[in-house]
Amino acid sequence: MARMRAIRSGFALPEYVREIGTTYYDLRMLRVRVSELRPDSRDPESLRAIEDALTPLALDRLASIFRLPEGDYLLIFRKTVTDQVRTVLVGLRFLTSDDPLTVHFGAAVGQNNPLLTWQDLNERFNDLRELALGYERLAAARAEAAARRDGTRAGQAKGDAARALAEAEEAAHDDDGTAATDGETVETTPAERTGARDAGVPAPLEWRPLSPRAAPPPETAAGDTWMVRPWDGGRSVRGGRQPIDAEVLDRLENGLAQADLSNHVRWQRVCAIVGDAPPRPVFTEIYVSIPELRETIAPRIDLAANRWLFQHFTETLDRRVLSYLNREGVRTSKDGFSINLNVQTILSDTFLRFEQVLAAGTHGTVVLELRLEDVFADLDAYVFARDYVRQRGYRLCIDALDANTLKLVDRARLGADLVKLFWTPDLPARMSTDEGRALAQRLRAGEGSRTVLARCDSPRAVTLGQDLGITMFQGRHVDDLQDIIDAAVPTPDPDPDPAPAPRKPRR
């Protein structure tokens, strides 16, 4: 049994190759050519984020991962967990979405491209062995050069030189602060390092909610929205309520200034789901339950009766939410988070103060969700805000689209990273029309990997989304799946045995 880090040095590859010399037949190899990305996608913060995304595969015994001298990552795993690996690639595309090469993260298995090289080891094991031998020769040459430079006697065996260099590199990687796991180690046996775990259960999300998770919201009329998001017309109007006007808005804003938002802040994961793999969180949305907030501060007011006053109300709510997050602290997971904002909020001093309190390095995983009608209400303001936040490393998502609006949106021309399509029970029927088939073709051609299918309340939603090439999902059905996964992950022993017995793959 060896003690090893989650992501190992490429100079540890020769020893690993010798260990799997008789057991490699059902293994697959994937080389992620990070060295081909643009320099700004390979800075220390970006590399740390990439390693954070890859590490759960190793900790869950799904893959053995090596950091190669060229700057690439090599993943070796059983073919049965390929879908789990592909869910991680979805997250990597999100982390480095500004780089044009990241489109290849969504390529099919076996479809080699400038970023990904897939190989089945039952056919290409000799290629892996030659790669490992090359690193062994390189380690020996470095050891010999160091010996000559220091005036010491050379002659270290190639295997010993590679082993020593791997240990030195891993220790240095931990010391310089760029290691994704901060030197975290896992106990493994050679069999476990092949990723032999049968049931691919991902590690639980390291998210800590800003407030305790609320009970399911009370039953509401169909179509009520639970988020700080779009103008939904009359769908959220309830009978017997006074329409909002300027005088009522002024009272509401005063009440909002005094309201405790902690009871109304909610969070919901956006997860990658590929094939039959379990969902893996990509980021988590922070939002406020407007119906619950309305019942608290204005139970007899119809907030949606006037579109522009409602818009003004949500801008005020944006500022309160950002102030709340500034005060409470954004306790994000490594997977990042999203918030719903108006364009004018991004241009406000409140947003500048919010940005100042964000931890260094998190901007690459913060998504700002904007409503389409807000974008087009003042396109010049949107372009200015978009350019500003993209320079600061934020991601942009056009929120709350349906089949009719999605077909009109050119995400690339708007400069957005993602769009969010809302699931409705009639969506399959809409996609079967002539216009729907054209939209489906566009999604399958690549836009699906930039689309989040939200409000998924049944397996039908995920099935349709996957058929359309969509890989990111959000909604109560996804929450239920993730809760099952989290419940299946054993709680770690807080005081483990210093010399534990070899672990069996979890099932």
C-alpha positions, -999 to 999 in steps of 0.1 A, spaced: 0 0 0 13 34 -9 5 68 5 -2 92 -23 -16 126 -31 -48 131 -50 -30 145 -80 4 131 -85 35 142 -103 40 128 -138 73 113 -126 52 89 -105 37 75 -137 64 49 -144 58 32 -111 20 33 -117 24 18 -151 44 -11 -137 16 -17 -111 -12 -19 -137 9 -40 -162 -15 -69 -160 -48 -51 -151 -50 -24 -177 -74 -40 -202 -106 -22 -191 -89 12 -185 -92 44 -205 -67 72 -206 -75 109 -211 -49 136 -216 -62 171 -209 -38 194 -227 -40 224 -204 -7 236 -219 -26 244 -251 -48 270 -234 -41 307 -235 -16 319 -209 -44 337 -189 -62 304 -186 -31 288 -171 -23 313 -143 -19 300 -108 -55 308 -98 -69 291 -129 -47 260 -124 -58 258 -88 -94 259 -100 -88 232 -125 -72 209 -99 -100 216 -75 -124 203 -102 -103 172 -110 -95 162 -74 -128 146 -64 -123 120 -91 -91 109 -74 -105 111 -38 -135 91 -49 -112 64 -64 -127 70 -98 -95 80 -115 -57 82 -111 -46 117 -121 -10 129 -129 3 164 -134 27 160 -164 59 180 -169 45 196 -200 17 212 -179 -10 187 -190 -31 164 -168 -34 126 -174 -64 108 -161 -66 70 -161 -99 54 -152 -122 24 -158 -144 27 -189 -175 23 -167 -169 57 -150 -165 77 -183 -197 96 -177 -185 107 -143 -153 120 -159 -173 139 -186 -194 156 -159 -161 171 -146 -152 182 -181 -184 202 -181 -172 220 -150 -138 227 -165 -155 243 -195 -173 266 -171 -141 275 -153 -122 285 -185 -151 296 -207 -132 326 -220 -107 304 -239 -118 294 -274 -103 259 -270 -127 250 -241 -155 242 -267 -137 209 -270 -145 199 -234 -179 190 -247 -166 167 -274 -178 131 -275 -157 103 -260 -130 92 -284 -133 124 -304 -97 136 -301 -91 173 -305 -64 200 -296 -75 198 -260 -85 162 -252 -69 129 -263 -88 98 -255 -72 63 -256 -83 28 -246 -54 11 -229 -63 -23 -241 -52 -10 -275 -27 17 -266 -10 6 -234 24 7 -252 18 44 -258 14 49 -220 44 28 -213 65 48 -237 53 80 -221 63 67 -187 97 55 -198 103 90 -213 97 106 -180 119 80 -163 148 89 -187 141 126 -181 143 122 -144 176 103 -147 190 130 -169 181 157 -145 196 137 -116 228 132 -135 230 169 -145 224 179 -109 252 156 -97 276 171 -122 266 206 -112 270 198 -75 302 178 -79 286 147 -65 287 112 -79 259 103 -104 246 69 -110 211 69 -96 189 43 -112 162 56 -135 134 43 -114 149 58 -82 155 91 -99 119 93 -111 106 84 -77 128 110 -60 118 137 -85 81 129 -81 83 132 -43 103 165 -46 78 179 -71 48 170 -51 63 185 -19 73 217 -38 38 219 -53 23 217 -18 47 243 -4 41 269 -32 4 269 -24 -8 259 -58 -19 224 -49 -56 218 -52 -57 197 -21 -31 215 0 -11 183 3 -41 161 10 -33 125 8 -53 93 4 -45 58 13 -47 35 -18 -39 1 -30 -28 -4 -66 -62 -18 -75 -79 12 -60 -58 35 -81 -73 22 -113 -106 38 -103 -123 5 -95 -152 20 -76 -183 5 -90 -209 32 -81 -196 66 -90 -208 87 -60 -192 122 -60 -179 139 -29 -205 160 -10 -205 197 -19 -185 218 5 -211 245 5 -223 261 37 -256 279 32 -259 315 42 -289 305 63 -302 271 73 -319 253 44 -356 262 45 -384 238 44 -400 233 10 -420 265 1 -457 265 6 -479 256 -23 -485 285 -47 -504 292 -78 -489 278 -109 -462 299 -124 -452 317 -92 -415 325 -94 -393 318 -64 -364 339 -74 -353 375 -79 -359 372 -116 -379 380 -145 -410 399 -151 -435 372 -154 -465 392 -164 -497 384 -146 -486 349 -136 -477 360 -100 -508 381 -95 -532 370 -69 -567 381 -65 -576 407 -38 -543 424 -37 -537 462 -41 -517 470 -72 -483 485 -65 -479 523 -71 -452 549 -64 -465 556 -28 -467 519 -20 -433 513 -35 -418 540 -12 -433 522 18 -421 488 6 -385 501 1 -385 515 37 -398 481 49 -372 463 29 -345 483 45 -356 470 79 -364 434 68 -343 405 79 -333 387 47 -317 357 64 -351 339 65 -356 345 27 -322 337 13 -322 303 -5 -296 284 -25 -299 257 -53 -272 238 -71 -267 238 -108 -253 203 -116 -237 186 -145 -255 154 -155 -239 133 -183 -253 100 -193 -260 78 -163 -235 95 -141 -246 110 -108 -251 148 -107 -220 168 -99 -223 205 -88 -210 231 -111 -221 262 -91 -248 272 -67 -274 299 -72 -281 323 -43 -316 338 -45 -344 354 -25 -379 339 -23 -400 369 -35 -434 353 -27 -422 346 9 -407 381 12 -439 396 -2 -459 377 24 -437 392 51 -435 428 41 -465 433 17 -490 405 20 -518 426 3 -497 441 -25 -495 429 -60 -458 435 -68 -462 426 -105 -490 449 -113 -467 475 -127 -437 462 -146 -414 493 -141 -422 497 -104 -415 460 -100 -382 465 -118 -373 493 -94 -383 471 -64 -360 443 -76 -331 468 -80 -336 478 -43 -338 442 -34 -305 436 -53 -288 462 -32 -302 447 0 -290 412 -10 -255 424 -18 -253 443 15 -265 412 33 -238 391 15 -212 418 24 -222 416 60 -226 378 63 -198 368 40 -201 347 9 -194 312 21 -190 297 -13 -180 262 -23 -150 257 -46 -176 252 -73 -187 288 -71 -220 306 -70 -244 328 -89 -266 357 -80 -295 374 -99 -289 411 -105 -302 440 -126 -278 457 -150 -281 490 -130 -271 471 -99 -238 461 -115 -231 497 -122 -238 508 -86 -215 515 -57 -231 486 -38 -217 461 -64 -183 477 -61 -184 472 -23 -196 436 -28 -167 429 -52 -142 442 -27 -152 416 0 -150 386 -24 -121 363 -16 -92 365 -41 -95 340 -69 -132 334 -67 -142 357 -95 -137 329 -121 -166 310 -105 -191 338 -99 -220 339 -123 -242 371 -127 -276 362 -139 -294 389 -159 -329 391 -173 -333 394 -211 -357 423 -209 -333 441 -185 -305 436 -210 -325 451 -239 -340 479 -219 -307 497 -221 -283 479 -244 -255 504 -240 -256 501 -202 -255 463 -206 -225 464 -229 -206 486 -205 -215 464 -175 -207 432 -195 -172 445 -205 -165 456 -169 -175 423 -152 -158 401 -178 -126 420 -173 -130 412 -136 -134 375 -143 -172 371 -137 -194 349 -159 -227 361 -174 -259 342 -178 -290 353 -196 -317 341 -172 -353 329 -174 -357 321 -211 -384 299 -227 -384 282 -260 -398 313 -277 -372 337 -263 -343 313 -265 -346 310 -303 -343 348 -306 -312 351 -284 -277 351 -299 -257 343 -268 -223 348 -285 -232 382 -298 -245 393 -264 -211 382 -249 -228 359 -224 -213 327 -211 -245 308 -204 -282 310 -210 -309 295 -187 -339 278 -202 -369 271 -180 -384 237 -182 -422 235 -187 -443 204 -192 -451 215 -228 -415 220 -237 -412 186 -255 -442 195 -276 -427 229 -285 -395 213 -295 -413 191 -320 -426 221 -340 -407 234 -371 -392 263 -350 -386 239 -321 -366 215 -343 -344 243 -355 -337 253 -319 -330 217 -310 -305 214 -338 -288 246 -326 -286 232 -291 -272 198 -302 -247 216 -324 -230 230 -293 -252 256 -276 -265 229 -253 -233 229 -234 -238 266 -227 -274 261 -216 -287 254 -181 -321 237 -180 -338 251 -149 -370 243 -129 -365 206 -136 -392 190 -115 -393 156 -130 -370 130 -148 -386 140 -181 -369 173 -179 -334 158 -176 -342 132 -203 -352 159 -228 -323 181 -219 -298 154 -224 -314 146 -258 -309 183 -267 -272 182 -257 -277 201 -225 -254 190 -197 -263 214 -168 -295 211 -149 -312 228 -119 -345 222 -101 -362 202 -74 -356 169 -92 -319 176 -94 -320 186 -57 -336 152 -49 -309 134 -69 -281 153 -51 -297 147 -17 -296 110 -24 -260 112 -34 -250 132 -4 -268 107 19 -249 78 3 -215 93 11 -202 80 44 -192 106 70 -154 106 74 -140 93 107 -129 124 127 -101 104 143 -89 79 118 -65 50 127 -30 62 120 -24 29 101 -57 20 85 -64 -12 67 -66 -10 29 -100 5 19 -124 -14 -2 -140 5 -31 -173 21 -19 -204 7 -36 
